[in-house]
Amino acid sequence: MEKIISRIYELIKETDNLIEFEERLHLYMDDLAAELLGEVFTRIGQAIKENKQSDHWKVERDDQKTILFSFGPVTFKRTLMYDENSEARYPLDEWLGIKKYQRRSPFVNVKVAEMASESDYREVARVLSEWTAVNISHTTVGSIVKEVGNAQAEADKEMVRELEESASLPEGKKIDFLYAEADGINVRGTTKKKQLEVCHGMTYEGWDKNGERVSLRNQKVFMTTQPSELFWKEVQARTAHEYSLEQTQVVTNSDGGSGYSAEKFQEAFSQSQYPVLNQLDDYHVKQSMNRALGWTQSEYKQGVMLALEERNKDAFILWLDTYESTLEDEKKIKRVSEFRKYILNQ
């Protein structure tokens, strides 16, 4: 501890301002964490080796392996051994859950995939290099997205199969309310004009407020590059393993678009005895209204918005009819008609 404090004190003296100090401190702490974790893994590997030797495993050689964590590359020693069946194995890798050609921690892979669902691959690579010790190319980001998506899909397929073959639903947590959201996100790939759709959803049991901050309670995230039909089966299977929803009111939120309609939610949470309450999310409602009524403020938009907030169907139709009567452009009239249908069909 004294060595660490002394080094931090030196960094303060060596730097001219807090920006430079914080940047160098961040690098130092990352390097320190990587060094310490490498030493811990090496010591665990030594203990495992000695234990396996008592079980008559034979030592072949000591190797080094490097895994990229969010705080940088961690290098450690592990031992190649032959078990009682003369099969070559790395017992430390097995104990840590590291696969043969794995070069990154599961946490790094998951976080990269989550970031890629909201940005393009080049931007993800840039942000990671600036804010973390993860320095990867945009093509590697694309590979990670596919790798994580395929791994999640395989795990969820097994869960779906178990649910379909089971004679009864698993006994899960009982809750009064469950909230769910889902949407499709198009992510730019590594080749020009090529996009990858990521099916993204989440469930949560409610929310807690701490001042202005809101946190979701027991949030579960679903994300896959598989077709939406498989996505919904996975949502149903994972939720059924987590909860017993027979007495639960499910409330959902989406844009109502193709693949994410109220019917999809109803099917996914069909074990509940209550009809799923589905609502359009605020963003898509306002976006659709702006397309139909224009982007500037007007008394028509204010009237429509008030009618929506008060759930007043008659007032909503009246305001739209009034606005439509002022139009002569067929394209604008068509947009109003589509907006009316979009809202009234939900």
N, C-alpha and C positions, 0 to 999 in steps of 0.2 A: 504493500500500500504506500509506503514512504517513497518508493521508487517512482510510482505513478504520480504522486503529488509533486515530487521534485521535477518530473518531466513537464507537468502542466505549468508549474511555476516558470520553468525555462521558456516554454512557449509564450507565456505572457511577456517576458522580457524580450524575446526575439521578434515579436510582431509589433507593427506600428499602430494597428487599430483593431477593433473588435471583430470586424468582418474577416480579416486575415487570420486572427486568432481562432475564431470559431471554425473556419475552414480547416486549419491545420489540426485543431483539436479533434475534429470529426474524423480526419484521416488517421490520427494517432489511435483513437479509441477503436476504430474499425480494425486496424492492424493488431492492436492488443487483443481484441476479442478473438480474431482469427488465430493468433498465436496460442492463446490459452486453450481454445477449443481443440486445436490440433494436438496439444499436449495431453488433454483429457482423453481424447479418443485413443491416443497411443497407449496411455496407461491402462485404459479399459481393455484394449486389444491384448496387452501383455497378460492381464489377469485371465482373460478368456483362454489365451494360449496355454497357460499353465494348467488351467482346469481341464482343457481338452487333452493335454498330455497325460493327465491322470486317468483319462478314459482310453488311453492307448492310441491317441491320434499322433501321427508323426509330422514333425516340422520339416517343410521343404525349404522355405526361404522367407525373408522379410522384404516386403515391397512398400513403396510409397503410393498414396492415392491422394488426389486433390479434388475437393468438392467446392463448388462456388456457392457461398451463402450470401445473404443480403448485405453482410458486412465485409465481404471479400472472400478470396480463396482460402480454404482451410486444408492444409497438408498434414497428413498423419501416416504413421507406420501401421501396417497390418501384416499378418502372417499367413502365408499359403500353407495349408496343412492337408494331410491325407487322413480321411476318417477310417473307421474299422472296415469299410468296404472298399478301401483303396481309391476313393473318389476325392479329387482335388477340390478343396473348398477354402473360402476365406471366412472363418467364423465371425470375425468382427463385422464384416460387411453384412452378414446375415442377421447379426444381432441389431445392427443399426437400421436394417431394412433397405440397404443400398443395393441397387441392381448392378449387373455386370458392367454395363457401359454408361452408367449414370455419372454425369458431370456437374449437375446442379441440385441444390436442395429442393425438396417438394414445395417449400414455402416460396422460393424464388419462382418456380414454374407457375404456381397458382396465381401469384401476384402479377406476374407478367401477362398471363392470360386474362385476368380481370381488367388490367389497364388496356389491353388490346381490344377489349369489347367496347371501349369508349373512345378510342383514338386509333390512328393508323400506325403501322409497325415502325416506321422511321421515327415518329414522334415518341413512341414508347421507348425505343432504344436511346434517344437523346435525353429524355427525362431521367431514365435510369442512370445513365452515365454521369449526369450532373448532380443527382441527389443521393445516389447510393454507390456502393463499390461494385455494382453489377455492370460490366462493360461488355455488351453483346451487340451483334449486328441486327439489322432489321429482318434479315432472312432467318436468323436464329429465333427472333420473336415469332415469326410465322410458324416455324417448326414447333415451338413450344405450345402455341395455341392449338395446333392439330394434335400434339402429343397429349396435352391435358384433356382436350375434348374426347379423344379416343379412349383414354384411361377412364374418364368419368362415365362414358357411354358403356364401356364393358362392365363396370361395377354396377351401373344402374340396370343393365340388361339382366344381370344375374338376380337383382332384387325383383325386377318385373317377373322373371320366370318363377321365382319362389312364391310370389304373391298369386300368380295364376294357378300354380299347382297346389297351393295350400287349401285345405278344406275349410279354414276359417281365417278371419283377419287376425293379425297379431294384436296383443293387448298393449295399447300405447297410453300415452298421457291424455287425460281428460281435461278439456278446457272449454270455456263458454264461447269464446270468439277466436277465430283464426282469420287473419288478413293475408291476401295473396295478390301479387302483381306479376305481370308477364308481358313481354314484348320481344320483337325480333330486331336485331341490330345488324346492319350491314357494315362490315369492316373491310377497308381496302387491303388487298393482298399485296404480295411482292411483285406481281406482274401488272402491267398497265391495263386498266379497265376491267380488272378481275376483282370480284368481291366475294367475301365469305359471310354467310348469314350465321350469326350466333343467336341461338334461342336463349333468352335470359329471363329468369324469373326469381321470385323470392317469396317466402312466407314469414310471418311474424305474429306474435301473440298480442301485440299492442305496442304502446310507446310510453316513454317516460320523459318528462320535461324537467330540465335543470336550468332555470332562467330562460334564456332564449334558445338554448340547445335542446334538441330533441333526439333521443336515441331509441332505436327499435328494440323491442324485447324478444329475445331468443330468435334472432334473425337467421334464416336458412336460405342460402343462395343456390339456384339451379342454373347451370350454364352448359350448353353443349352445341357442337356444330352438326349434330345429327338432324334429320328432318323433324318438323314440328310434331308430327304424329308420335314419333318415338319420345320426343321431349315431354309430351303430356303424359305418356305412360310412365315415364321416369318420375315426374312430379307426383303422380298418383301413388306409385309404389313407395317412394321415399317418405311421403307424408303419412301413408298408412302404417309404415313401420315406426313412425315417430308418435302418432296420435291415434286415439280412438275418437272419431269425429261424429258418432251417432247423435250425440246431444249438443253438437257445436254449430253455432251460426257462422257460416263462412261469408266473408265480405271481400269482394275482389275489385281490382282496379286495372284498366287497360285502355287502349285506344279503340277497341272494338273492331280492329282490322282483321283481315283474313288470317286465320290460324290462331287468333287470340280473342275469339268471340266469347260471349256469355255462355254459349253451349259448351265450349271447350272447358271452361272452368267448372260448369255443372257436372260434366262427365268425370273430371279429375277428382272432384270432391263429392262423388255420388253416395258415399257411405253416410253422409249426414242426412238426417230425416227432414231437414229444413231446406227450402229452395235457396240456392246461392244468390246473395244480393250483389249484383254486379253494377259497377258505376264507371263512367268514362272519367279518365283522369283530366284534371283541370287544364293541363298544358294543351292537350289535343282539342279540347272543347274550344279554348280561346283561339287556337291556331285555325280551326275550321271556321269559327265565326269571323275572324279577320279576313279570311279568303272570300267569304260571302258578302260581308258588309263593309269591307275596306279596312285599312290599317289605321285611319285617323278616328278620333273620338267623335261620336254623334249621339243624338238623342235616341236613335234607333238601337244602337249598340248598347247604350245604357239601359234601355227598356228590356232588350232581350236578355242581358246579363242579370238584371234584377229578377226577371221571370224565372230564369234558370236557378238562381240562388233560392228563390221561394218555392221552387218546384211547381210553378203555376203554368200548367200546360196551355190553358186558354189564353193567358196573357202572352205567352211565347208565340203562339200561332198568330195572334192579333198584331203583334209588333212586326213579325216577319211579313204578314200580308200587307200591312201598311207600307213597309219599306219597299216591298216588291212592286206595289202600285206606282211608285215613283220612277221605276226603271223602264227603259226602252231597249237597252242592249240585251240581246238574246243570251249572250254568254254570261252576263251578270245575273240574269233571271235564272239561268240553269244552275249557277253556283248557289243561289239562295235555295233553290229546290233541293239540291244535294245536301245542303246544310240542314234543312228541315227534316229530310229523311234520315240523316245521320243521327240526329238527336232523338226523333220520335221512335226510331226502331230500337233504341236501347231501353 
